[in-house]
Amino acid sequence: MAPVTTIVAAGIAGMVGLASANGQSLEQNLLQQLEELKVEVVAQRAVIQQLQPRMLQSDTSIDEKITKLQEADLGLGGALDSAWLVLCGALVMFMHAGFAMLETGCCRAKNASNVLMKNLVNVCAGTLGWWSLGWAFAYGAQNGNGFIGTDGFFGSGFYTRDASGVITPVECTADGCQSTMLSWFFQWAFCTAGATIVSGAVAERVKSPTYAAFAFCMTSFIYPVVVAWTWGGGWLSEIFGVGYMDFAGSGVVHLCGGVAGLCGTTILGPRKGRFTNPEEFECHNLPLVVLGTFALWFGWYGFNPGSTLTMKSGNDGALAAQVAMNTTLAAATGGITVFLLRYIITKKYDVGALCNGILAGLVSITAGCGNMESGSAFATGLIGGFVYQAASMLLQKLHIDDPVDASPVHGFCGAWGVIAAGLFDWGRGIDHFHGWSGFGCMENDDGCRTGIGGPAIGAQFIMVLMIILWSGSLASISFFILKVTGLLRYGEDVEETGIDSHHHSPPKAYALGPASHSPSKSMEATV
């Protein structure tokens, strides 16, 4: 519809033309055109009045569309997070295959079936412990106690159900769109991995039912309480006004499991003949050891990058990539460091030492992989290699028998990793601290917080001390009670001939026939 000014102009022009052509008076033409203009203006107003409700309705529709787009964005973000964490959780779960292969290869062939069974039972018993009690103690509401969770036992409260029985699995908010089941699965993988560390330290002499019971206790109480203090938002998350920093679990998982394993193997005592005939206790299958190491390294890319806990923005992806790069550098550096150290000491290539050096680097970087640059990751892996070698030699000196060096790798390097996360934080000097903020600094209303580097490092030392005290005390009490009651260790006759032949069917893990059964020998016998 033409504007009023255009109509007026056209009307005046038309009046002048008509007056000239027909000889009518100018006054009469003007009056006539004015009347027509009045009619046109009234019509214009009527049209505007009709359009106003539609315009208001359009504004409301836009608001609704924006709301729907926001909901869709939250839903997509939740789907991406779910895919990311399920994938990474599966990678962490695959680490159990690595643990099983590594431990089996490091132990003697006569106990291979028992080692394999123990790793399987660890996952199964640990799962039940995490589901029944562990998750609730770790991530349940603490109600201000800062020590332990109080709800969520046996998977209760994971979703809502209305009066008609319809289940709402997740409620999306501005904070995210992740289900409780997703978090349960991802954290379950970490929990059972921590318990498996103990398995390696007590291998070849602990009774299988006893270890299964301890695995349940480890996953249902000992480990979950450490999680409650830290990842669960407990007292360590606020200590010194800065809180701890353990991105993926050098302290929460590895130190906790390594200390428990050290206490267990110390109370158990060494395997019979371990320090009088050491050549009889060498790895019986190095290919399995190497395979297990590669499986663990592979699974670590779920362990560390997965601990971003989200993957719905470019910044999340960049942080996961930084974590993956740091993880790779530390593993390689730790492996080469221990390999060279062992060569200097023995003048021989030690493949097993190379494997444990890789694992030492991985454990060392796990706490600080999300808050340090690549050069610091290199330094963390380098020092981690020295820490592992020194701890391994110390245990040998003290005649503490750890068949797979689980406590030097996970316990000692776990402690170093927590401290390294504070020392090598990529904040400017020791004045700023990034910690959980990732690429950015910890902030307050005035911008980057200052003067918090020292307290942050202090928080790391407190964390190490408290995990050692908690895990070490409870594990020592548990193993000591089992030892006193005679439920802890197999008899010397079983150790001598092998656990497999006494307690397993089939009685040995490897069904390799004797040389006389080869085709050539059979043909010779026939001739």
C-alpha positions in Angstrom: 0.0 0.0 0.0 1.4 3.4 -1.0 2.3 6.0 1.7 0.0 8.9 2.4 2.5 11.5 1.0 2.7 9.7 -2.3 -1.0 9.6 -2.6 -1.3 13.4 -1.8 1.3 14.2 -4.4 -0.4 12.0 -7.0 -3.8 13.5 -6.1 -2.5 17.1 -6.6 -1.0 16.3 -9.9 -4.1 14.6 -11.0 -6.2 17.6 -10.0 -4.0 20.0 -11.9 -4.3 17.8 -15.0 -8.0 17.4 -14.8 -8.5 21.2 -14.3 -6.5 21.9 -17.5 -8.2 19.2 -19.5 -11.8 19.7 -18.6 -11.9 23.3 -17.7 -13.3 22.7 -14.3 -12.6 25.1 -11.5 -9.5 24.4 -9.4 -11.5 24.8 -6.2 -14.0 22.1 -7.0 -11.3 19.7 -8.0 -9.4 20.3 -4.7 -12.5 19.6 -2.6 -13.2 16.4 -4.5 -9.7 15.1 -4.1 -9.6 16.0 -0.4 -12.6 13.9 0.2 -11.0 11.0 -1.6 -7.9 11.4 0.5 -9.9 11.3 3.7 -11.4 8.0 2.6 -8.0 6.6 1.9 -6.5 7.7 5.2 -9.4 6.0 7.1 -8.7 2.8 5.1 -5.0 3.0 6.0 -5.8 3.3 9.7 -8.1 0.3 9.5 -5.4 -1.8 7.9 -2.8 -0.7 10.6 -5.3 -1.7 13.4 -5.7 -5.1 11.8 -1.9 -5.6 11.6 -1.1 -4.7 15.2 -2.3 -8.0 16.8 -0.3 -9.9 14.2 2.8 -8.0 15.0 2.4 -8.7 18.8 1.8 -12.3 18.0 4.9 -12.5 15.9 7.0 -11.1 18.8 5.6 -13.8 21.1 6.4 -16.5 18.5 10.0 -15.3 18.3 10.4 -15.6 22.1 9.0 -19.1 22.0 11.3 -20.0 19.1 14.3 -18.7 21.1 13.3 -20.8 24.1 13.0 -23.9 21.9 16.4 -23.3 20.3 18.0 -23.0 23.8 16.4 -26.2 24.8 17.6 -27.9 21.7 21.1 -26.6 22.3 21.1 -28.0 25.8 19.8 -31.3 24.5 22.5 -31.4 21.8 25.2 -30.5 24.4 23.9 -33.3 26.6 24.0 -35.8 23.8 27.6 -34.8 22.9 28.6 -35.1 26.6 27.0 -38.5 26.8 28.7 -39.8 23.7 32.1 -38.4 24.9 31.9 -39.8 28.4 30.5 -43.2 27.4 33.3 -43.6 24.9 36.0 -42.5 27.4 34.5 -44.6 30.1 34.7 -47.6 27.8 38.4 -46.8 27.1 39.0 -46.7 30.9 37.2 -50.0 31.3 39.5 -51.5 28.6 42.4 -50.7 30.9 41.4 -53.7 32.9 42.5 -55.9 29.9 45.9 -54.1 30.2 46.1 -54.7 33.9 45.3 -58.4 33.4 47.9 -58.9 30.7 50.6 -56.9 32.5 50.1 -58.7 35.8 49.9 -62.1 34.2 53.1 -61.6 32.2 55.0 -60.3 35.2 54.0 -63.3 37.4 55.0 -67.0 37.1 53.2 -69.3 34.6 52.0 -71.6 37.4 49.8 -68.8 38.8 48.5 -67.3 35.5 44.9 -68.5 35.8 44.7 -67.2 39.3 46.0 -63.8 38.3 43.5 -63.6 35.4 40.6 -64.7 37.6 41.5 -62.1 40.3 41.4 -59.3 37.7 38.0 -60.4 36.5 36.6 -60.8 40.0 38.0 -57.4 40.9 35.8 -55.8 38.2 32.7 -57.7 39.2 33.0 -57.3 42.9 34.0 -53.7 42.5 31.0 -53.0 40.3 28.6 -54.3 43.0 30.5 -52.3 45.7 30.3 -49.1 43.6 26.6 -49.6 42.8 25.5 -50.5 46.3 27.4 -48.0 48.5 30.4 -46.5 46.7 28.6 -44.0 44.4 26.4 -42.7 47.3 29.4 -42.2 49.6 31.4 -40.5 46.8 28.8 -38.3 45.1 25.8 -38.3 47.3 24.6 -35.1 49.0 27.0 -34.3 51.9 24.6 -32.0 53.6 27.4 -29.8 54.8 29.6 -32.5 56.4 32.3 -32.2 53.7 33.4 -35.8 54.4 31.0 -38.3 52.8 27.8 -38.6 50.7 24.6 -39.7 52.3 22.2 -40.6 49.5 22.1 -42.5 46.2 22.5 -46.0 47.6 21.7 -48.9 45.2 21.1 -46.5 42.3 18.2 -44.7 44.0 17.3 -41.2 42.9 19.0 -41.4 39.6 15.8 -40.2 37.8 12.3 -39.0 38.6 9.0 -40.8 38.1 5.6 -39.2 38.1 2.3 -40.6 39.5 1.6 -42.5 36.3 5.0 -44.1 36.3 6.5 -42.1 33.4 10.3 -41.7 34.0 12.2 -38.5 33.3 15.8 -39.6 33.0 17.4 -36.1 32.9 16.4 -32.5 33.5 18.3 -30.0 31.4 19.4 -26.8 33.1 21.8 -24.0 32.3 24.5 -26.0 34.1 24.2 -28.9 31.6 22.2 -31.9 30.5 23.9 -35.0 31.8 22.1 -37.9 33.5 23.2 -39.4 36.8 23.6 -42.7 35.1 26.2 -41.2 32.8 28.3 -40.0 35.7 27.9 -43.3 37.5 29.2 -45.2 34.5 32.2 -43.0 33.9 33.2 -42.8 37.5 32.7 -46.6 37.9 35.5 -47.2 35.5 37.8 -45.1 37.6 36.8 -46.8 40.8 37.4 -50.4 39.6 40.7 -49.3 38.1 41.9 -48.0 41.5 41.0 -51.4 43.1 42.9 -53.3 40.4 46.2 -51.6 41.4 46.1 -53.6 44.7 45.7 -56.8 42.8 49.1 -56.5 41.2 50.8 -55.7 44.5 49.5 -58.8 46.3 49.7 -61.3 43.4 50.7 -65.0 43.7 50.0 -65.5 47.4 46.8 -63.8 48.5 43.7 -66.0 48.7 41.1 -65.3 46.0 38.0 -65.0 48.2 39.9 -62.7 50.5 40.9 -60.4 47.7 37.4 -60.3 46.4 36.2 -59.2 49.8 38.8 -56.5 49.9 38.0 -55.3 46.4 34.4 -54.8 47.5 35.6 -52.8 50.6 37.9 -50.8 48.4 35.3 -49.8 45.9 32.4 -49.3 48.4 34.2 -47.3 51.1 37.9 -46.6 51.0 38.1 -45.1 47.6 34.7 -43.4 47.6 35.5 -41.4 50.7 38.6 -40.0 49.0 36.4 -39.1 46.0 33.9 -37.4 48.4 36.7 -35.2 49.8 37.8 -34.1 46.3 35.7 -34.7 43.1 32.6 -34.9 45.2 33.0 -31.4 46.5 34.2 -32.2 50.0 36.6 -30.4 52.3 39.7 -30.6 50.1 37.9 -28.8 47.3 37.9 -25.6 49.5 41.1 -25.9 51.5 43.2 -22.7 51.9 40.5 -20.9 49.8 42.0 -22.4 46.7 41.3 -26.2 46.8 43.3 -29.1 45.5 44.1 -29.9 41.8 43.8 -33.5 40.6 42.5 -33.4 37.0 42.2 -37.1 36.4 43.3 -39.0 39.5 47.1 -39.2 40.3 46.1 -38.9 43.9 42.4 -39.8 44.0 42.9 -43.1 42.0 46.5 -44.0 41.8 47.9 -42.9 45.1 44.9 -44.3 46.9 45.3 -47.7 45.2 49.1 -47.7 45.4 49.2 -47.0 49.1 46.7 -49.8 49.7 48.7 -52.1 47.6 51.9 -51.3 49.5 50.3 -51.9 52.8 48.9 -55.2 51.5 52.1 -56.6 50.2 54.0 -55.5 53.3 51.7 -57.3 55.6 51.5 -60.4 53.3 55.2 -60.7 53.2 57.3 -61.7 50.2 56.7 -64.8 48.0 58.6 -67.8 49.2 62.2 -67.6 47.8 61.7 -64.2 46.3 64.9 -62.7 47.6 67.0 -65.9 47.9 66.4 -67.1 44.3 65.3 -63.9 42.4 66.0 -65.4 39.0 63.0 -67.7 39.5 60.6 -64.7 39.7 61.4 -63.0 36.5 58.5 -62.2 34.0 57.4 -65.4 32.4 55.8 -63.7 29.4 57.2 -60.4 28.2 54.9 -60.2 25.2 51.9 -60.1 27.6 53.7 -57.3 29.6 54.2 -55.2 26.5 50.6 -55.9 25.2 49.3 -54.9 28.6 51.4 -51.7 28.6 50.1 -50.6 25.2 46.5 -51.4 26.3 46.9 -49.3 29.4 48.5 -46.4 27.4 45.6 -46.6 25.0 43.0 -46.6 27.8 44.7 -43.6 29.4 43.3 -41.5 26.5 39.9 -42.1 28.1 41.2 -41.7 31.6 42.8 -38.2 31.1 41.1 -36.4 28.2 37.7 -37.9 29.3 38.1 -36.0 32.6 37.1 -32.8 30.9 33.7 -34.3 31.7 32.1 -32.4 28.8 32.6 -31.9 25.0 30.1 -29.3 23.7 32.4 -26.4 22.8 35.5 -25.6 21.0 37.3 -24.8 24.2 36.3 -28.2 25.6 37.9 -29.8 22.6 41.0 -27.7 22.9 41.5 -28.7 26.5 41.0 -32.4 25.7 43.6 -32.1 23.0 46.1 -30.4 25.4 45.5 -33.1 27.9 46.1 -35.8 25.3 49.3 -34.1 24.2 50.6 -33.8 27.8 49.7 -37.4 28.5 51.6 -38.6 25.4 54.7 -36.6 26.2 54.9 -37.7 29.8 54.5 -41.4 28.9 57.2 -41.3 26.3 59.6 -39.3 28.6 59.0 -41.6 31.6 59.6 -44.7 29.5 62.9 -43.5 28.0 64.1 -42.1 31.4 63.7 -45.4 33.2 65.0 -47.4 30.2 68.2 -45.4 30.3 68.5 -45.5 34.0 68.1 -49.3 34.1 70.7 -49.6 31.3 73.2 -47.5 33.2 72.7 -49.7 36.2 72.7 -53.2 34.6 74.3 -52.6 31.2 71.4 -54.5 29.6 68.2 -53.6 27.9 65.3 -54.1 30.2 61.9 -54.2 28.4 60.0 -54.6 31.6 61.6 -51.4 33.0 60.7 -49.6 29.8 57.0 -50.6 30.3 56.9 -49.5 33.9 58.6 -46.3 33.0 55.9 -45.5 30.5 53.3 -46.2 33.2 55.2 -44.1 35.7 55.0 -41.1 33.3 51.3 -41.7 32.7 50.6 -41.8 36.4 52.7 -38.7 37.1 50.9 -36.5 34.5 47.4 -37.6 35.4 46.9 -34.9 38.0 48.3 -31.9 36.1 47.5 -32.8 32.5 44.8 -30.1 32.4 46.7 -27.2 33.9 50.3 -27.3 32.5 52.0 -26.7 29.2 53.8 -29.4 27.2 57.3 -28.5 28.5 56.1 -29.0 32.1 54.5 -32.3 31.0 58.0 -33.4 29.8 59.5 -32.4 33.1 56.8 -34.2 35.0 57.4 -37.5 33.1 61.2 -37.1 33.4 61.1 -36.7 37.2 58.4 -39.4 37.4 60.9 -41.8 35.9 63.5 -41.0 38.5 60.8 -41.3 41.3 59.8 -44.8 40.0 63.3 -46.1 39.8 64.2 -44.8 43.2 61.1 -46.3 44.8 61.6 -49.6 43.0 65.1 -49.9 44.3 63.9 -48.9 47.8 61.4 -51.7 47.9 64.1 -54.2 46.8 66.4 -52.9 49.6 63.6 -53.3 52.2 62.7 -56.8 50.8 59.1 -55.7 50.1 57.8 -58.0 47.4 55.6 -56.1 44.8 55.4 -58.5 41.8 54.5 -55.8 39.3 56.0 -52.7 41.0 52.4 -51.4 41.5 53.2 -49.3 44.5 56.3 -47.5 42.9 54.3 -46.8 39.7 51.0 -45.8 41.2 51.8 -44.9 44.8 55.0 -43.0 44.6 54.5 -41.5 41.1 50.9 -40.7 42.1 52.2 -38.6 45.0 54.7 -36.9 42.7 51.9 -36.2 40.1 49.8 -34.4 42.7 52.7 -32.2 43.7 53.7 -31.6 40.1 50.2 -30.3 39.4 50.8 -27.5 41.9 54.4 -26.8 41.0 54.0 -26.7 37.2 50.6 -25.0 37.0 50.7 -22.7 33.9 49.6 -19.6 35.9 52.0 -16.6 35.7 54.8 -17.4 38.2 53.5 -18.5 41.6 51.3 -15.4 41.9 48.5 -16.7 39.7 47.0 -20.2 39.7 44.9 -21.8 36.9 44.0 -25.2 38.5 40.5 -26.2 37.4 40.0 -23.1 35.3 42.0 -24.7 32.5 43.4 -22.1 30.1 42.2 -19.2 32.3 43.3 -18.1 35.7 41.2 -18.5 38.9 39.2 -15.3 39.2 37.3 -13.1 41.6 35.3 -9.9 41.1 38.5 -8.0 40.4 39.8 -10.4 37.8 42.7 -12.9 38.2 43.2 -13.8 41.8 46.8 -13.1 43.1 48.9 -14.5 45.8 47.4 -18.0 45.6 50.2 -20.1 44.1 51.7 -20.9 47.5 48.5 -21.9 49.1 47.6 -24.0 46.1 50.9 -25.9 46.4 50.3 -26.4 50.1 46.9 -27.8 49.3 48.5 -30.5 47.1 50.8 -31.6 49.9 47.8 -31.8 52.3 46.0 -33.9 49.8 48.9 -36.4 49.4 49.2 -36.7 53.2 45.5 -37.3 53.8 45.1 -39.9 51.1 48.2 -41.8 52.5 46.8 -41.7 56.0 43.2 -42.7 55.0 44.0 -45.4 52.4 47.0 -46.7 54.3 45.3 -47.0 57.6 42.1 -48.7 56.4 44.0 -51.1 54.1 46.5 -52.0 56.9 43.7 -52.7 59.3 41.8 -54.9 56.8 44.9 -56.9 55.7 46.1 -57.3 59.3 42.8 -58.7 60.5 42.7 -61.1 57.6 46.3 -62.2 58.4 45.6 -62.8 62.0 42.5 -64.9 61.2 44.5 -67.0 58.7 42.3 -65.9 55.7 44.9 -63.8 53.9 47.6 -66.1 52.4 47.9 -69.5 50.8 50.1 -72.1 52.4 53.7 -72.7 51.4 52.8 -76.0 49.6 50.3 -74.1 47.4 52.9 -71.4 46.6 55.5 -74.1 45.8 53.4 -76.0 43.2 51.3 -73.1 42.0 47.8 -71.8 42.8 46.5 -73.0 39.4 47.2 -76.7 40.0 45.6 -76.6 43.5 42.5 -74.4 43.0 41.7 -74.0 39.3 40.2 -76.0 36.5 42.0 -76.5 34.1 45.0 -76.7 36.4 47.2 -74.5 34.1 46.6 -71.5 31.9 48.7 -72.7 28.9 47.7 -75.9 27.2 51.0 -76.4 25.3 51.8 -79.9 24.4 55.2 -81.5 24.9 57.7 -81.5 22.1 57.2 -85.3 21.6 53.7 -84.6 20.3 54.9 -82.6 17.3 54.2 -84.0 13.8 57.8 -84.8 13.1 58.2 -86.8 16.3 55.0 -88.7 15.6 56.2 -89.6 12.1 59.6 -90.8 13.5 57.8 -93.0 16.0 55.6 -94.5 13.3 58.7 -95.3 11.1 
